[in-house]
Amino acid sequence: MRFAKHKGGGGGALEAHHERKKEKYASNPDIDPNRKSRNFHIIQPERTYWREVDNRIKAAGCKTRKDSVRFVDTLITASPEFFKGKKRSEIQAFFKTAVDFLAQRIGRDNIFAATVHMDEKTPHLHLCFTPITQDGRLSAKEIIGNRTQLTKWQDDFFAHMVKKFPDLERGESASKTGRRHIPTRVLKESISLSKQAEKIQEVLDSINPINAKKKKEELAPMLHKFIPQAESYFTHMKRYKREFERQERENAALEKEIADGKLGLSERLQMYNLQRDYEQLKTVYNAVSEEERKKAARAVFQPQRQRQARDYHERGG
């Protein structure tokens, strides 16, 4: 169970993803459009997410600030191994039990959407709620709490779930291991960039004195997309450098950790794959000349600056 706080923008994009309002999801290769019909709601929103949020905040008479957390997106899932072989009715019961737990803690009236995605590799629930306290205040800090309270959330959640699902196992708390969670979006970003990098590497490997001009023309649009995304990705990944270093130190103890139940195989493989992809992306990025990287960046940011300048003048600036 993980919480993501939302203050202002992004609600529309989040709703489009959760409610599957787009036909294609290029940024998320795990989504299978052919399985979209298998998704289901436990709580279906009656309006747009922002309308749901605004209605609840106004009805409660909450005071808001510019930086107020207006709603929280909660992700609930388990390992692929847990769901393997389970019937649809059992999966529905699992997520309904999870929603019941959250409803008891945060108030069912605060929940405006609870959607289960069955069209990705692992079933998971997105539950969105407004953090309104019983006395009518908007306070995500009070409802969710600090790091210590989050650990208590996880303990209580597991205790609630394992009563009905005894085959559920609790992973070791990050507060004990010191490990940092790698967000799903970072893992998916890594996969998407790796696919782009493979195509770029193929073109780079095929360049020779005869076809150089043609291949560079073929490469340009690929780099215009890849370079800015890769630079943003490398910036994000700096914060996970310690996890890579930890993995290097712990590789020799892999079998023992898995045997002791301290770390699931899927989690370790996930870190290994992320580290491998990161190194491959760096190799491809460095293979592109600095001049080409600057060209790619200009191709992306110059049109943005032109649009901003045009908008400024149209407003009479």
N, C-alpha and C positions, 0 to 999 in steps of 0.2 A: 504494500500500500504506500503510495507516494502522493504528496500534495504539491501542486503548482499554483502560486498566487497570481492573480491577474488584476491590474489596476485600471488600465485605460484601454488602448487599442488592442487589436488581436482577437477580439471576441468573434468577429465575423469569420475569420479564417479558421478559428478553432471549431466553430459551429459547422462550417462547411466540411471539415475533416470528420468530426464526430458523427454528424448526421449523413455523411456520404452524399453531399450535394454536388460533387464534381463527377464528371464522367471519367477523367483520367487523373492519376496521382503520380506524376513523374518523379516527385521528390521522395516517394515512398514505394520502393519496388516490391515490398512484401504484400501489398494489397492486391488481391485477386478479384477483379470486377465480376467474374462469373460466380463468385460465392457471396456476393453482396446481399442476396435474398436471405441468407442464413443469419444475418445480423438481427438483433431484436432489442426492444426497449423493455426495461423494467419500470422506468418512469419516463413518459414521453413529454417533451416540452410542448406547450400549447401555442407559444409565440416564438419569436426569435430570441436568442440567448440574452441579448442586451435588453430587450423589452421585459423578459422574465426577471432579469436582475433589477432593472429600474422600478418595476411594479412592486417588488418585495421591499426594496429600500424605502420607497415612498410610503408604502402601506405601514411600515414599521416606524416611520417618522425619524429615520436615522440621519444624523448629521454627517456630512461627508466633506473630505478635503481632496485636494487635487491628487494627492498620493495615496488615497485610501484604497485598500484591497477590496474590490467590489465583488469578486467571486473567486472560488477555488475549484480547480480541476483536479479530481482525484483519480489516480490510476490504480486499478486492482487487478492482479493476475497471479499466476503460479507458474511453476516450471512446465515445459512441454511434457515432461515425463508424468506429471501429476494428471494432466488431462488425457493422456494417451489411453484409449480404450473406453473412455467414459461416454455414455449416451448423452444425447442433447438434453434430455430431461435432468440428468445429473449435473450437467454444466449450468443449466438454468437455475437449479436449486442452489448451487455453489454461489453464484453471483447474487441471487436473491437474499441468501443468508448474509452476504457481505453488505448489501444495501440496508438490511435490517439493523446491522451493527452501527452503521453510520447514522441512520435515522435516529437511533436512540441517543447518540452522542451530540449531534448537531441540530436535531429537530427536523422531522420529515417535511415540514412546510418550507424549510430553507432549500430543499433539494428541488431543482427544476429540470434536471435531465439525468438519466442513467441509461447509457447505451452500451450494449455488449457487441464487440466486434468479433465475428467468427470468420472473417474473410482475410485474416492475416495468419502468420505461422502459429501463433499461440493465442487462444481466446483471452480477451481482456475486457475490463469494464472501465468506461469513462463516466464518472459521476461528478456533476457540477452543482455547487451550492453557494448560496450567499452566506457569509459568516456573520449572521445577526444573532446577538446574544439574547437571552430570555428577557432582559430588561430593555430591549430595543436599540442596542448600540451595534454599529458596524465595527467588528473587531476580530480580524483573523488571528491577531496575536493572542487574544484571550482564548479563542476556541481551539486553535491548533497548538499554540504554545511554543516553547523553546526546544533545543535539541534533547534535553533530558525528558521533557514531556512527550516528544515524538517517539522516543524509545518506549515509553509507557504505552503510547498508542499502539505500537507494534505488538507489544506483549499482550495487551488486552484483546487486540484483534485476533491474534493467533489462538488465544484461549477460547474465544467465542467460536472461531471457525473449526477448531479441531474436535469440538464436541460432536459435530455432525459429520465431520470428514476426518476420521482418525488416521487415514493414510497421509494426511498433510504433515510435512516436516518443516520445522522452523530453521531458517538459516541463522548463522551466527551474526549477532548484532554488529553493525559497523562501528558502534561506540567501543566495542571490545577489540575488533580487528584493526581499526584505524583505516580501513579501506574507504575509498571514495567511490560513490556510485557513478557509473558512466551512463548519462542519460540516453534513452533509446534514440532520440533525434541525432545524437552524435554518432551512434553506431550506424544509423541509416545514411547519414551524410557521408560517412567513410565508405560505405558500400557503393553509393552513387558516384562518388569521386573516383573510386577504384575502377569502375567500369569506363569512365571517361578517360582515365589515365592509360588503360590498356589500349584503347583505340589510338590515343596520341602516340604511345610508344610504338605501335605498329607502323604509323606514318613516319615517325622519326627513323626507325630502323630501315625503312624502304627508300630513304632519300639517297640519291647518288648524283654525280655531276650532270647527268643527262636529264633527270626529271626534277631537279631541285626547285625550279620556279613553280612548276605545277603542284608539287607536293606542299610547298610553302603556302600557296593559295588555298589548298585543301585544309591545311593545318590552322590557318588564321581564325575561322569561326569557332573551331574547337577550343583554341586557346582563349578566345574572348569569353567563353563560358567557364572554362576550367580555372584559369589563373585567379580571378577575383574570389571564386568560391574556395579554392585551395588556400589562399592567403587568410581568408576568414577562418577556415577550418584549423590551420596551424595555430592561429591566435587562441582559439578555443582550447586546443589540445595542450597548451602550455601548462594549464592547471592540473593536467593528469599525468605530468612527467613523473611524479613520485610513484604513481601506480605502475608505470613501465619499469622503473628501477626496482620496485618491490618484486615484480614478476621475475625479473632477471635473477634476483637473489633466491627466490623461492622455487624455481623450476625443479631443483634437485629433490625438493620435498613434496612434489606434486602427488605422488601415489599415497603418501602418508596422510596428507591433508584430506584427500578424498575419502580414504578409508576411515579417518576419524570423524568424517561428516562436517569438517570445518568449512569446506569450500566445495560447492557442487562442480561437477565436471563441466557442465554447460557454462558456468560463470567463468571458469579458468580458460576454456576454449574461446569464449567471447573476448577476454582480455588479450589472449594470444593473437587472435585474428585482427583485432583492432591495432595492436602493435605492429603486426606484419604489414597491414594495409598502410599504416602511417609511414613506415619506412619506404614502402614502394612509391607512395605519393611523393615523398621528399625526393626520391631518386629521379622520378619523371619531371618534377618541378625544377630541379637543379639542372636537368638536361636541356631545358629551354633557356636560351640566352637571356641576359638581363634586358637587352633591347626589346626582344619579343615580349617579355613579361610586361614591360612598360607600355608597349603598344596595346596589349590586351586590356590593361587597366584603363588606359585612355579611352578605348572604344566603349567601355562600359560607363565610366564616370562623366565623360564629356557631354553625352546626350542628356544626362541627369541635370548637369549644371545649366545647360541651355534651356531645359524645361523650367527649372527654378527661376532663371532670369526672365523668361517669357511670362511666367505667372506673376512675378513681381511687378513687371511693367504693366500687365493687364489690370492689376489691382490699383494702378496709379502711383506706384512707388517711384 
